[in-house]
């Protein structure tokens, strides 16, 4: 009998407890939202470079082209130990009339540079070496995490300022935030598709790389906040 009474008591208390937790926002409040954004210049530019053996009598080996490329990159001040990595090593098999089967090797690299001017110099150097199978792989901003946090802070402050502006004429004060929703979308690096054709040969005597930045990256943050109102 005592057990039955205990169960009935708990069941009677349950709706009250649920109601109290459900109605935690049953207080005067003001809801505001704010969005902030900024533009940043990418400082990590990744170039995809593919070196292939030349399909001709006097063909150059991958290793020979690789060494020449390394020398030119070093001359441009690039640390190839840190900025150049091999992505893929493959062999293409082709059959030739009266020559049997040959193996044409190719190597794919990823080169990291930090500004537009260096990118232009690298592309021009590779063209000069007849390594034209190159394209912009992706761009990034190295301090993206810190920037996103800073934008979130600015968005929250902006939402608070809007709340104060809305309640001041009413003689009310903005209390603590009772509900915050971050609607921001995480930033992902920009990836580019490889070109279907190699780049056109440049006239090195007439063209010099320009010191032009890459297209800026837009980063934005949006927050929605409910502030308690104080009479």
Residue frames as a rotation matrix with the C-alpha (Angstrom) as fourth column:
UNK 1
0.567 0.823 0.000 0.00
0.823 -0.567 0.000 0.00
0.000 0.000 -1.000 0.00
UNK 2
0.441 -0.499 -0.746 2.86
0.145 -0.781 0.608 2.34
-0.885 -0.376 -0.272 0.88
UNK 3
-0.612 -0.706 0.356 4.51
0.432 0.078 0.898 1.59
-0.662 0.704 0.257 -2.47
UNK 4
-0.083 0.690 0.719 1.30
0.984 -0.059 0.170 2.47
0.160 0.721 -0.674 -4.32
UNK 5
0.808 0.385 -0.445 1.03
0.500 -0.849 0.173 5.79
-0.311 -0.363 -0.879 -2.45
UNK 6
-0.009 -0.908 -0.419 4.68
0.157 -0.415 0.896 6.59
-0.988 -0.057 0.146 -3.26
UNK 7
-0.643 -0.184 0.744 4.11
0.723 0.174 0.668 5.98
-0.253 0.967 0.022 -6.98
UNK 8
0.353 0.868 0.348 0.98
0.913 -0.401 0.074 8.15
0.204 0.292 -0.934 -6.97
UNK 9
0.656 -0.163 -0.737 2.86
0.314 -0.829 0.462 10.95
-0.687 -0.534 -0.493 -5.21
UNK 10
-0.438 -0.899 -0.028 5.70
0.267 -0.159 0.951 10.89
-0.859 0.409 0.309 -7.74
UNK 11
-0.438 0.360 0.824 3.25
0.896 0.098 0.433 10.92
0.075 0.928 -0.365 -10.63
UNK 12
0.667 0.726 -0.165 1.47
0.743 -0.665 0.076 13.91
-0.055 -0.173 -0.983 -9.12
UNK 13
0.402 -0.605 -0.688 4.76
0.117 -0.711 0.694 15.81
-0.908 -0.360 -0.215 -8.79
UNK 14
-0.305 -0.640 0.705 5.99
0.746 0.300 0.594 15.01
-0.592 0.707 0.386 -12.31
UNK 15
0.335 0.454 0.826 3.79
0.885 -0.451 -0.111 17.48
0.322 0.768 -0.553 -14.25
UNK 16
0.963 0.028 -0.267 4.80
0.151 -0.878 0.454 20.30
-0.222 -0.478 -0.850 -11.88
UNK 17
0.139 -0.990 -0.037 8.50
0.180 -0.011 0.984 19.58
-0.974 -0.143 0.177 -12.36
UNK 18
-0.269 -0.191 0.944 8.12
0.927 0.217 0.308 19.35
-0.263 0.957 0.119 -16.13
UNK 19
0.676 0.618 0.401 6.15
0.695 -0.716 -0.068 22.59
0.245 0.325 -0.914 -16.22
UNK 20
0.779 -0.432 -0.455 8.84
0.026 -0.703 0.711 24.42
-0.627 -0.565 -0.536 -14.27
UNK 21
-0.258 -0.937 0.237 11.61
0.324 0.148 0.934 23.24
-0.910 0.318 0.266 -16.62
UNK 22
-0.101 0.300 0.949 9.53
0.993 0.089 0.078 23.90
-0.061 0.950 -0.307 -19.72
UNK 23
0.743 0.536 0.401 8.65
0.555 -0.828 0.080 27.45
0.375 0.163 -0.913 -18.74
UNK 24
0.073 -0.789 -0.611 12.14
0.884 -0.232 0.405 28.66
-0.461 -0.570 0.680 -17.87
UNK 25
-0.827 -0.344 0.444 11.61
0.533 -0.731 0.426 31.43
0.178 0.589 0.788 -20.45
UNK 26
0.232 0.969 0.088 8.36
0.813 -0.243 0.529 32.60
0.534 -0.051 -0.844 -18.85
UNK 27
0.044 -0.271 -0.962 10.00
0.663 -0.712 0.231 35.91
-0.747 -0.648 0.148 -18.00
UNK 28
0.903 0.250 -0.349 10.07
-0.049 -0.749 -0.661 39.20
-0.427 0.614 -0.664 -19.90
UNK 29
-0.064 -0.964 0.260 12.77
0.439 0.206 0.874 38.96
-0.896 0.170 0.410 -22.54
UNK 30
0.624 0.124 -0.771 13.94
-0.558 -0.619 -0.552 40.55
-0.546 0.775 -0.318 -25.76
UNK 31
0.392 -0.460 0.797 15.30
0.566 0.803 0.186 38.58
-0.726 0.378 0.575 -28.69
UNK 32
0.643 -0.257 -0.722 17.86
-0.600 -0.755 -0.265 40.14
-0.477 0.603 -0.639 -31.01
UNK 33
0.638 -0.517 0.571 20.21
0.663 0.746 -0.065 38.90
-0.393 0.420 0.818 -33.70
UNK 34
0.601 -0.530 -0.599 23.41
-0.532 -0.824 0.195 40.31
-0.597 0.201 -0.777 -35.15
UNK 35
0.776 -0.401 0.487 25.68
0.610 0.673 -0.419 39.53
-0.160 0.622 0.767 -38.06
UNK 36
0.530 -0.694 -0.487 29.26
-0.526 -0.720 0.454 40.67
-0.666 0.016 -0.746 -38.60
UNK 37
0.827 -0.307 0.471 31.63
0.534 0.692 -0.486 39.89
-0.177 0.654 0.736 -41.45
UNK 38
0.399 -0.768 -0.501 35.06
-0.475 -0.641 0.603 40.74
-0.784 -0.002 -0.620 -42.76
UNK 39
0.964 -0.193 -0.184 37.35
-0.096 0.390 -0.916 40.08
0.248 0.900 0.357 -45.70
UNK 40
0.445 -0.871 0.208 40.81
-0.350 0.045 0.936 38.55
-0.824 -0.489 -0.285 -45.34
UNK 41
0.393 -0.433 -0.811 43.54
-0.895 0.023 -0.446 37.88
0.212 0.901 -0.379 -47.87
UNK 42
0.997 -0.055 -0.054 44.54
0.063 0.981 0.183 34.19
0.043 -0.186 0.982 -48.11
UNK 43
0.395 -0.913 0.106 48.10
-0.916 -0.381 0.128 33.63
-0.076 -0.148 -0.986 -46.90
UNK 44
-0.385 -0.469 0.794 48.40
-0.267 0.881 0.391 29.94
-0.883 -0.061 -0.465 -47.77
UNK 45
0.436 0.449 -0.780 48.23
-0.859 -0.050 -0.509 29.18
-0.267 0.892 0.365 -51.49
UNK 46
-0.060 -0.395 0.917 48.59
-0.115 0.915 0.387 25.57
-0.992 -0.082 -0.100 -52.65
UNK 47
0.144 0.010 -0.989 49.69
-0.976 -0.162 -0.144 24.83
-0.162 0.987 -0.014 -56.20
UNK 48
0.581 0.054 0.812 49.35
-0.009 0.998 -0.060 21.39
-0.814 0.027 0.580 -57.76
UNK 49
0.121 -0.659 -0.742 52.29
-0.956 -0.279 0.092 20.55
-0.268 0.698 -0.664 -60.04
UNK 50
0.755 0.114 0.646 52.59
0.005 0.984 -0.180 17.46
-0.656 0.139 0.742 -62.24
UNK 51
-0.086 -0.844 -0.529 55.84
-0.890 -0.173 0.422 16.43
-0.447 0.507 -0.736 -63.92
UNK 52
0.807 0.372 0.459 55.72
-0.112 0.859 -0.499 13.84
-0.580 0.352 0.735 -66.69
UNK 53
-0.304 -0.877 0.371 58.36
0.265 0.296 0.918 12.16
-0.915 0.378 0.143 -68.77
UNK 54
-0.037 0.247 -0.968 58.44
-0.786 -0.605 -0.125 13.57
-0.617 0.757 0.216 -72.25
UNK 55
0.433 0.298 0.851 57.07
0.204 0.887 -0.415 11.14
-0.878 0.353 0.323 -74.82
UNK 56
0.894 -0.238 -0.379 59.80
-0.444 -0.369 -0.817 11.71
0.054 0.899 -0.435 -77.41
UNK 57
0.606 -0.728 -0.321 63.24
0.391 0.624 -0.676 10.45
0.693 0.284 0.663 -78.44
UNK 58
-0.489 -0.844 0.222 65.08
0.246 -0.378 -0.893 13.02
0.837 -0.382 0.393 -76.36
UNK 59
0.535 0.841 0.082 62.63
0.146 -0.188 0.971 12.85
0.832 -0.508 -0.224 -73.50
UNK 60
-0.430 -0.608 0.668 63.58
-0.559 -0.402 -0.726 14.25
0.709 -0.685 -0.166 -70.13
UNK 61
-0.441 0.236 -0.866 63.18
0.569 0.819 -0.066 11.99
0.694 -0.522 -0.495 -67.13
UNK 62
0.684 0.728 0.040 61.01
0.356 -0.381 0.853 12.94
0.636 -0.569 -0.520 -64.18
UNK 63
0.500 -0.556 -0.664 64.10
0.807 0.021 0.590 13.06
-0.314 -0.831 0.459 -61.98
UNK 64
-0.549 -0.735 0.398 65.88
0.832 -0.525 0.178 15.50
0.078 0.429 0.900 -64.30
UNK 65
-0.138 0.598 0.790 62.90
0.258 -0.748 0.611 17.84
0.956 0.288 -0.050 -64.44
UNK 66
0.767 0.438 -0.469 62.42
0.517 0.013 0.856 17.49
0.381 -0.899 -0.217 -60.68
UNK 67
0.031 -0.856 -0.516 65.98
0.948 -0.139 0.287 18.59
-0.317 -0.498 0.807 -59.95
UNK 68
-0.703 -0.264 0.661 65.69
0.552 -0.788 0.273 21.60
0.449 0.557 0.699 -62.24
UNK 69
0.292 0.886 0.361 62.41
0.252 -0.435 0.864 22.57
0.923 -0.161 -0.351 -60.62
UNK 70
0.650 -0.086 -0.755 63.95
0.760 0.092 0.643 22.29
0.014 -0.992 0.125 -57.14
UNK 71
-0.441 -0.895 -0.066 66.82
0.887 -0.446 0.119 24.58
-0.136 -0.006 0.991 -58.16
UNK 72
-0.538 0.297 0.789 64.48
0.298 -0.809 0.507 27.24
0.789 0.507 0.347 -59.53
UNK 73
0.584 0.805 -0.105 62.23
0.349 -0.133 0.928 27.12
0.733 -0.579 -0.358 -56.47
UNK 74
0.311 -0.568 -0.762 65.21
0.924 -0.008 0.382 27.50
-0.223 -0.823 0.522 -54.16
UNK 75
-0.690 -0.598 0.408 66.34
0.698 -0.698 0.156 30.51
0.191 0.392 0.900 -56.20
UNK 76
-0.128 0.748 0.651 62.95
0.094 -0.645 0.759 32.08
0.987 0.158 0.012 -55.48
UNK 77
-0.643 -0.222 0.733 63.53
-0.642 -0.367 -0.673 31.68
0.419 -0.903 0.094 -51.73
UNK 78
0.491 0.870 -0.050 61.25
-0.743 0.448 0.498 28.68
0.456 -0.207 0.866 -51.30
UNK 79
-0.460 -0.556 0.692 62.12
-0.835 0.536 -0.125 26.10
-0.302 -0.635 -0.711 -48.65
UNK 80
-0.126 0.449 -0.885 61.37
-0.739 0.552 0.385 22.93
0.661 0.703 0.262 -50.61
UNK 81
-0.856 -0.207 -0.474 61.81
0.124 0.808 -0.576 20.73
0.502 -0.552 -0.666 -47.52
UNK 82
-0.790 0.562 -0.244 58.84
0.207 -0.130 -0.970 22.47
-0.577 -0.817 -0.014 -45.86
UNK 83
-0.235 0.717 -0.656 56.79
-0.587 -0.642 -0.493 23.81
-0.775 0.269 0.572 -48.75
UNK 84
-0.087 0.157 -0.984 57.00
-0.949 0.286 0.130 21.05
0.301 0.945 0.125 -51.37
UNK 85
-0.314 0.055 0.948 55.52
-0.498 0.840 -0.214 17.57
-0.808 -0.539 -0.237 -50.90
UNK 86
-0.912 0.015 -0.409 54.87
-0.346 0.504 0.791 14.65
0.218 0.864 -0.455 -53.25
UNK 87
-0.164 0.948 0.274 51.18
-0.900 -0.031 -0.435 13.83
-0.404 -0.318 0.858 -53.64
UNK 88
0.762 0.505 0.406 51.23
-0.258 0.811 -0.524 10.98
-0.594 0.295 0.749 -56.11
UNK 89
-0.430 -0.863 -0.266 53.70
-0.730 0.160 0.664 8.78
-0.530 0.480 -0.699 -58.00
UNK 90
0.526 0.698 0.486 52.36
-0.189 0.653 -0.733 6.84
-0.829 0.294 0.476 -60.94
UNK 91
-0.724 -0.689 0.009 53.39
-0.191 0.213 0.958 5.10
-0.663 0.692 -0.286 -64.15
UNK 92
0.408 0.839 -0.360 51.49
-0.615 -0.039 -0.787 5.14
-0.675 0.542 0.500 -67.41
UNK 93
-0.399 -0.507 0.764 51.92
0.171 0.777 0.605 2.13
-0.901 0.372 -0.223 -69.69
UNK 94
0.469 0.496 -0.731 51.71
-0.642 -0.377 -0.667 2.71
-0.606 0.782 0.142 -73.44
UNK 95
0.275 -0.316 0.908 52.35
0.482 0.862 0.154 0.42
-0.832 0.395 0.390 -76.36
UNK 96
0.203 -0.308 -0.930 54.45
-0.663 -0.742 0.101 1.57
-0.721 0.596 -0.355 -79.27
UNK 97
0.984 0.174 -0.048 54.75
-0.141 0.577 -0.805 0.08
-0.112 0.798 0.592 -82.74
UNK 98
0.591 -0.782 -0.198 58.06
0.286 0.433 -0.855 -1.78
0.754 0.448 0.480 -83.11
UNK 99
-0.239 -0.712 0.661 59.25
-0.484 -0.503 -0.716 -0.41
0.842 -0.491 -0.224 -79.79
UNK 100
-0.477 0.102 -0.873 57.48
0.589 0.775 -0.231 -2.69
0.653 -0.624 -0.429 -77.39
UNK 101
0.632 0.748 -0.201 56.15
0.589 -0.296 0.752 -1.48
0.503 -0.594 -0.628 -74.08
UNK 102
-0.507 -0.776 0.375 57.50
0.322 -0.575 -0.752 1.60
0.799 -0.261 0.542 -72.33
UNK 103
0.179 0.499 -0.848 56.88
0.983 -0.056 0.175 3.09
0.040 -0.865 -0.501 -68.95
UNK 104
-0.278 -0.179 0.944 56.22
0.258 -0.960 -0.107 6.83
0.925 0.214 0.313 -68.74
UNK 105
-0.330 0.083 -0.940 56.46
0.941 0.113 -0.320 8.02
0.080 -0.990 -0.115 -65.15
UNK 106
-0.022 0.312 0.950 54.79
0.104 -0.944 0.313 11.05
0.994 0.106 -0.012 -63.64
UNK 107
-0.576 -0.158 -0.802 54.92
0.807 0.047 -0.588 12.75
0.130 -0.986 0.100 -60.26
UNK 108
0.285 0.711 0.643 52.43
0.377 -0.699 0.608 15.09
0.882 0.069 -0.467 -58.66
UNK 109
-0.676 -0.590 -0.442 53.45
0.675 -0.253 -0.693 17.67
0.297 -0.767 0.569 -56.07
UNK 110
0.656 0.754 0.040 51.78
0.659 -0.598 0.456 20.18
0.368 -0.273 -0.889 -53.82
UNK 111
-0.505 -0.845 0.176 53.64
0.700 -0.520 -0.490 23.47
0.506 -0.124 0.854 -53.35
UNK 112
0.511 0.631 -0.583 52.76
0.855 -0.446 0.267 25.91
-0.092 -0.635 -0.767 -50.58
UNK 113
-0.604 -0.613 0.509 53.43
0.603 -0.769 -0.212 29.63
0.522 0.179 0.834 -51.10
UNK 114
-0.349 0.368 -0.862 52.29
0.865 -0.228 -0.448 32.59
-0.361 -0.902 -0.239 -49.05
UNK 115
-0.089 0.346 -0.934 51.47
-0.071 -0.937 -0.341 35.46
-0.994 0.036 0.108 -51.39
UNK 116
0.811 0.560 0.170 50.35
0.154 0.077 -0.985 36.33
-0.565 0.825 -0.024 -54.89
UNK 117
0.561 -0.661 -0.498 53.68
-0.820 -0.524 -0.229 37.69
-0.109 0.537 -0.837 -56.07
UNK 118
-0.457 -0.745 0.486 55.53
-0.667 0.648 0.367 34.47
-0.588 -0.157 -0.794 -55.23
UNK 119
0.173 0.611 0.773 52.77
0.196 0.747 -0.635 32.48
-0.965 0.261 0.010 -56.89
UNK 120
0.927 0.191 -0.324 53.24
-0.235 -0.379 -0.895 34.44
-0.293 0.906 -0.306 -60.10
UNK 121
0.115 -0.971 -0.210 57.01
-0.986 -0.138 0.095 33.95
-0.121 0.196 -0.973 -60.01
UNK 122
-0.396 -0.212 0.893 56.61
-0.309 0.947 0.087 30.20
-0.865 -0.242 -0.441 -59.47
UNK 123
0.564 0.696 0.444 54.17
0.226 0.387 -0.894 29.85
-0.794 0.605 0.061 -62.36
UNK 124
0.806 -0.317 -0.499 56.50
-0.588 -0.523 -0.617 31.79
-0.066 0.791 -0.608 -64.65
UNK 125
-0.222 -0.949 0.222 59.50
-0.910 0.283 0.302 29.67
-0.350 -0.135 -0.927 -63.60
UNK 126
-0.180 0.227 0.957 57.62
0.014 0.973 -0.228 26.43
-0.984 -0.028 -0.178 -64.24
UNK 127
0.877 0.480 -0.037 56.54
0.010 -0.095 -0.995 27.67
-0.481 0.872 -0.088 -67.65
UNK 128
0.441 -0.798 -0.412 60.15
-0.896 -0.415 -0.155 28.47
-0.048 0.437 -0.898 -68.43
UNK 129
-0.561 -0.627 0.540 61.06
-0.635 0.745 0.204 24.88
-0.530 -0.228 -0.817 -67.52
UNK 130
-0.510 0.471 -0.720 58.24
-0.643 0.348 0.682 23.62
0.572 0.811 0.125 -69.77
UNK 131
-0.857 0.369 -0.360 56.34
0.512 0.693 -0.508 22.28
0.062 -0.620 -0.782 -66.76
UNK 132
-0.805 0.545 0.236 52.93
-0.394 -0.787 0.474 23.60
0.444 0.288 0.848 -67.71
UNK 133
-0.057 0.817 -0.574 50.65
0.278 0.565 0.777 21.11
0.959 -0.115 -0.259 -65.94
UNK 134
-0.864 -0.269 -0.426 50.09
0.490 -0.256 -0.833 23.37
0.115 -0.929 0.353 -62.93
UNK 135
-0.065 0.864 0.499 46.96
0.219 -0.476 0.852 24.78
0.974 0.165 -0.158 -61.31
UNK 136
-0.608 -0.028 0.793 45.81
-0.667 -0.524 -0.529 26.53
0.431 -0.851 0.300 -58.15
UNK 137
-0.639 0.302 -0.707 44.61
0.349 0.933 0.084 23.78
0.685 -0.193 -0.702 -55.82
UNK 138
0.444 0.801 -0.402 43.24
0.781 -0.125 0.612 25.70
0.440 -0.586 -0.681 -52.82
UNK 139
-0.369 -0.499 0.784 43.62
-0.036 -0.835 -0.548 28.84
0.929 -0.231 0.290 -50.71
UNK 140
0.322 0.415 -0.851 43.45
0.832 0.305 0.463 29.23
0.451 -0.857 -0.247 -46.93
UNK 141
0.320 -0.246 0.915 43.83
-0.440 -0.894 -0.087 31.83
0.839 -0.375 -0.394 -44.20
UNK 142
-0.382 -0.642 -0.665 46.20
0.176 0.655 -0.735 30.61
0.907 -0.397 -0.137 -41.49
UNK 143
-1.000 -0.014 -0.002 44.53
0.006 -0.246 -0.969 32.39
0.013 -0.969 0.246 -38.54
UNK 144
-0.458 0.888 -0.035 40.96
-0.176 -0.052 0.983 31.44
0.871 0.457 0.180 -39.39
UNK 145
-0.045 0.454 -0.890 40.13
0.803 0.546 0.238 29.95
0.594 -0.704 -0.389 -35.96
UNK 146
-0.622 -0.251 -0.741 41.21
0.693 -0.616 -0.374 33.10
-0.363 -0.747 0.557 -34.11
UNK 147
-0.961 0.273 0.031 39.33
-0.213 -0.810 0.546 35.28
0.175 0.518 0.837 -36.60
UNK 148
-0.277 0.915 -0.292 36.10
0.186 0.350 0.918 33.32
0.943 0.200 -0.267 -36.23
UNK 149
-0.105 0.198 -0.974 36.22
0.983 0.169 -0.071 33.63
0.150 -0.965 -0.213 -32.43
UNK 150
-0.856 -0.257 -0.448 36.83
0.339 -0.934 -0.114 37.37
-0.390 -0.249 0.887 -32.69
UNK 151
-0.783 0.619 0.062 33.85
-0.250 -0.405 0.880 37.75
0.569 0.673 0.472 -35.02
UNK 152
-0.084 0.761 -0.644 31.64
0.654 0.529 0.540 35.83
0.752 -0.376 -0.542 -32.59
UNK 153
-0.415 -0.132 -0.900 32.60
0.853 -0.400 -0.335 38.26
-0.316 -0.907 0.279 -29.80
UNK 154
-0.981 0.019 -0.191 31.81
-0.082 -0.942 0.327 41.22
-0.174 0.336 0.926 -32.02
UNK 155
-0.532 0.838 -0.122 28.46
0.038 0.167 0.985 39.71
0.846 0.520 -0.121 -32.98
UNK 156
-0.064 0.482 -0.874 27.48
0.938 0.327 0.112 39.20
0.340 -0.813 -0.473 -29.33
UNK 157
-0.654 -0.232 -0.720 28.43
0.535 -0.815 -0.223 42.79
-0.535 -0.531 0.657 -28.46
UNK 158
-0.946 0.324 -0.009 26.45
-0.215 -0.607 0.765 44.07
0.243 0.726 0.644 -31.43
UNK 159
-0.253 0.889 -0.383 23.39
0.454 0.458 0.764 42.06
0.854 0.019 -0.519 -30.35
UNK 160
-0.188 0.129 -0.974 23.68
0.970 -0.132 -0.205 43.56
-0.155 -0.983 -0.101 -26.84
UNK 161
-0.905 -0.190 -0.380 23.92
0.146 -0.979 0.141 47.09
-0.399 0.072 0.914 -28.27
UNK 162
-0.711 0.703 0.009 20.79
-0.101 -0.115 0.988 46.51
0.696 0.702 0.153 -30.35
UNK 163
-0.087 0.683 -0.726 18.94
0.816 0.467 0.342 45.22
0.572 -0.562 -0.597 -27.28
UNK 164
-0.474 -0.158 -0.867 19.90
0.732 -0.618 -0.287 48.31
-0.490 -0.770 0.408 -25.26
UNK 165
-0.991 0.078 -0.107 18.82
-0.125 -0.825 0.551 50.62
-0.045 0.560 0.827 -28.10
UNK 166
-0.479 0.862 -0.169 15.43
0.130 0.260 0.957 48.91
0.868 0.436 -0.236 -28.28
UNK 167
0.109 0.542 -0.833 14.69
0.879 0.338 0.336 48.93
0.464 -0.769 -0.440 -24.54
UNK 168
-0.784 -0.507 -0.358 16.09
0.619 -0.684 -0.386 52.31
-0.049 -0.525 0.850 -23.52
UNK 169
-0.754 0.546 0.365 13.05
-0.315 -0.789 0.528 54.29
0.576 0.283 0.767 -24.79
UNK 170
0.190 0.874 -0.448 10.85
0.053 0.447 0.893 51.97
0.980 -0.193 0.038 -22.74
UNK 171
0.219 -0.178 0.959 12.66
-0.889 -0.441 0.121 52.62
0.401 -0.880 -0.254 -19.49
UNK 172
0.983 0.090 0.159 13.70
-0.145 0.915 0.377 49.00
-0.111 -0.394 0.912 -19.24
UNK 173
0.122 -0.992 0.022 17.13
-0.938 -0.108 0.330 47.51
-0.325 -0.061 -0.944 -18.76
UNK 174
0.491 -0.060 -0.869 18.74
-0.524 0.777 -0.350 44.58
0.696 0.627 0.350 -20.48
UNK 175
0.616 -0.216 0.758 19.55
-0.662 0.380 0.646 41.76
-0.427 -0.900 0.091 -18.10
UNK 176
-0.419 -0.828 0.373 21.68
-0.492 0.552 0.673 38.65
-0.763 0.098 -0.638 -18.60
UNK 177
-0.349 0.228 -0.909 21.40
-0.862 0.302 0.406 36.51
0.367 0.926 0.092 -21.70
UNK 178
-0.023 0.421 0.907 19.13
-0.701 0.640 -0.315 33.54
-0.713 -0.642 0.280 -21.12
UNK 179
0.549 0.163 0.820 19.49
0.367 0.834 -0.412 31.85
-0.751 0.527 0.398 -24.52
UNK 180
0.062 -0.618 -0.783 22.19
-0.727 -0.566 0.389 32.08
-0.684 0.545 -0.484 -27.21
UNK 181
0.664 0.130 0.737 22.24
0.366 0.802 -0.471 30.40
-0.652 0.583 0.485 -30.62
UNK 182
-0.239 -0.814 -0.530 25.25
-0.405 -0.412 0.816 30.54
-0.883 0.409 -0.231 -32.91
UNK 183
0.759 0.610 0.227 24.13
-0.001 0.350 -0.937 30.31
-0.651 0.711 0.266 -36.54
UNK 184
0.191 -0.771 -0.607 27.64
-0.877 -0.412 0.246 30.61
-0.440 0.486 -0.755 -37.96
UNK 185
0.999 0.038 -0.030 28.81
-0.048 0.844 -0.534 28.17
0.005 0.535 0.845 -40.60
UNK 186
0.371 -0.926 0.071 32.37
0.195 0.152 0.969 26.82
-0.908 -0.346 0.237 -40.32
UNK 187
0.511 -0.286 -0.811 34.76
-0.792 -0.523 -0.315 28.02
-0.334 0.803 -0.493 -42.97
UNK 188
0.594 -0.339 0.729 36.19
0.378 0.918 0.120 25.49
-0.710 0.205 0.674 -45.39
UNK 189
-0.415 -0.829 -0.375 39.21
-0.042 -0.395 0.918 26.04
-0.909 0.396 0.129 -47.66
UNK 190
0.535 0.550 -0.641 38.49
-0.630 -0.246 -0.737 26.94
-0.563 0.798 0.215 -51.26
UNK 191
-0.227 -0.564 0.794 39.29
0.227 0.762 0.607 24.05
-0.947 0.318 -0.045 -53.57
UNK 192
0.130 0.187 -0.974 39.74
-0.843 -0.496 -0.207 24.55
-0.522 0.848 0.093 -57.30
UNK 193
0.789 0.204 0.580 39.29
0.098 0.890 -0.446 21.99
-0.607 0.409 0.682 -60.02
UNK 194
-0.288 -0.950 0.117 42.33
0.272 0.036 0.962 21.13
-0.918 0.309 0.248 -62.16
UNK 195
0.065 0.235 -0.970 42.46
-0.789 -0.583 -0.194 22.67
-0.611 0.778 0.147 -65.58
UNK 196
0.772 0.295 0.563 41.72
0.068 0.843 -0.534 20.37
-0.632 0.451 0.631 -68.48
UNK 197
0.751 -0.559 0.352 44.56
0.432 0.012 -0.902 21.90
0.500 0.829 0.251 -70.51
UNK 198
-0.039 -0.840 -0.540 48.04
0.977 -0.144 0.154 23.03
-0.207 -0.522 0.827 -69.63
UNK 199
0.482 0.198 -0.853 48.64
0.260 -0.963 -0.077 26.75
-0.837 -0.185 -0.515 -69.30
UNK 200
0.927 -0.126 0.353 49.57
0.316 -0.242 -0.917 28.73
0.201 0.962 -0.185 -72.37
UNK 201
0.061 -0.992 -0.109 53.25
0.996 0.068 -0.059 29.45
0.066 -0.105 0.992 -72.85
UNK 202
0.826 0.202 -0.526 54.22
0.337 -0.926 0.173 32.90
-0.452 -0.320 -0.833 -71.56
UNK 203
0.481 -0.700 0.527 56.61
0.428 -0.337 -0.839 35.29
0.765 0.629 0.137 -73.24
UNK 204
0.448 -0.325 -0.833 59.08
0.883 0.012 0.470 35.76
-0.143 -0.946 0.292 -70.39
UNK 205
-0.641 -0.737 0.215 60.71
0.763 -0.642 0.075 38.72
0.082 0.213 0.974 -72.11
UNK 206
-0.538 0.511 0.671 57.45
0.017 -0.788 0.615 40.66
0.843 0.342 0.415 -72.15
UNK 207
0.517 0.852 0.084 55.66
-0.149 -0.007 0.989 39.51
0.843 -0.523 0.123 -69.01
UNK 208
-0.763 -0.647 0.003 56.63
-0.095 0.107 -0.990 39.85
0.640 -0.755 -0.143 -65.37
UNK 209
-0.197 0.726 -0.659 54.49
0.850 0.461 0.255 38.64
0.489 -0.510 -0.708 -62.44
UNK 210
-0.150 0.258 0.954 52.47
-0.229 -0.948 0.220 41.40
0.962 -0.186 0.202 -60.78
UNK 211
-0.968 -0.164 -0.188 52.24
0.156 0.193 -0.969 41.83
0.196 -0.967 -0.161 -57.02
UNK 212
-0.310 0.942 0.131 48.48
-0.709 -0.321 0.628 41.20
0.633 0.102 0.767 -56.91
UNK 213
-0.712 0.103 0.694 46.69
-0.573 0.487 -0.660 39.57
-0.406 -0.867 -0.288 -53.98
UNK 214
-0.869 0.488 -0.086 44.30
0.383 0.771 0.508 36.67
0.315 0.408 -0.857 -54.41
UNK 215
-0.113 0.926 0.361 40.57
-0.141 -0.375 0.916 37.22
0.984 0.052 0.173 -54.09
UNK 216
-0.703 -0.168 0.691 39.75
-0.661 -0.204 -0.722 37.95
0.263 -0.964 0.032 -50.46
UNK 217
-0.644 0.456 -0.615 37.92
0.472 0.869 0.150 35.42
0.603 -0.194 -0.774 -48.33
UNK 218
-0.208 0.661 0.721 34.64
-0.630 -0.654 0.418 36.55
0.748 -0.368 0.552 -46.76
UNK 219
-0.717 -0.006 -0.697 34.09
0.481 0.720 -0.501 35.30
0.505 -0.694 -0.513 -43.21
UNK 220
-0.347 0.667 0.659 30.86
-0.562 -0.710 0.424 36.01
0.751 -0.223 0.622 -41.35
UNK 221
-0.895 0.088 -0.438 29.18
0.396 0.610 -0.686 35.17
0.207 -0.787 -0.581 -38.05
UNK 222
-0.256 0.878 0.405 25.52
-0.430 -0.479 0.765 35.38
0.866 0.022 0.500 -36.98
UNK 223
-0.933 -0.002 -0.361 24.17
0.313 0.494 -0.811 35.00
0.179 -0.870 -0.460 -33.44
UNK 224
-0.015 0.964 0.265 20.66
-0.078 -0.265 0.961 35.03
0.997 -0.006 0.079 -31.97
UNK 225
-0.857 -0.382 -0.345 20.36
0.328 0.110 -0.938 36.01
0.397 -0.917 0.031 -28.29
UNK 226
0.357 0.933 0.055 17.47
0.387 -0.201 0.900 36.32
0.850 -0.300 -0.433 -25.81
UNK 227
-0.781 -0.586 0.216 18.10
0.105 -0.465 -0.879 38.87
0.615 -0.664 0.425 -23.05
UNK 228
-0.126 0.719 -0.683 16.08
0.984 0.177 0.005 39.02
0.125 -0.672 -0.730 -19.85
UNK 229
-0.144 0.168 0.975 14.34
0.189 -0.963 0.194 42.36
0.971 0.212 0.107 -19.34
UNK 230
-0.514 -0.081 -0.854 14.57
0.857 -0.011 -0.515 44.17
0.032 -0.997 0.075 -16.01
UNK 231
0.501 0.795 0.343 11.89
0.730 -0.601 0.326 46.69
0.465 0.087 -0.881 -15.04
